[in-house]
Amino acid sequence: MSDPLLEYRGQDLHADGLRFQLVEGYAEPLSVRGEDTIVSARRGRIPRSRVGDVRDLRLDGNIRARTAAEWRVATDILAAIVDTELDPDELVMRGPYLGLPVGTTATITARTVNAVPGPIRAGKRFQVWSVRLESLDPDWLVEEPEP
């Protein structure tokens, strides 16, 4: 069995009834901290250094199951990995996901900020979710395969 293309806390986000995609936070710019200075006697602002602060990430997807019991198991798996009280953990992407070259791995340490479920549909066998993560160490660590 090959490595998962997208995983969080060691859970494959394309298996066990979970179908999630990283839809925000890979290529977008960081949120920054720092402000420009405004001096009342001068026109305009004086630019100051800004520092990359937080990378906001979003996983959108769904839970799909053949039975209500399988849906419950998948929901419990998701609830366990997106618990907002857990310490940060790794979100890992492996190529060819999001255009990464095959064999390349991109990793970032992130914590769950919020997980919002949609309505349960199809006789308790389908539910859409949106999960917000944030990384305080906001740079992706990209490892390419040995040539």
Beta strands, then each sheet from edge to edge (+ up, - down):
strand 1: 6-8
strand 2: 11-12
strand 3: 18-24
strand 4: 31-33
strand 5: 51-64
strand 6: 89-94
strand 7: 105-121
strand 8: 126-135
strand 9: 141-143
sheet 1: 2+ 1- 6+ 7- 8+ 5- 3+
sheet 2: 2+ 1- 6+ 7- 9+
sheet 3: 2+ 1- 6+ 7- 8+ 5- 4+
end
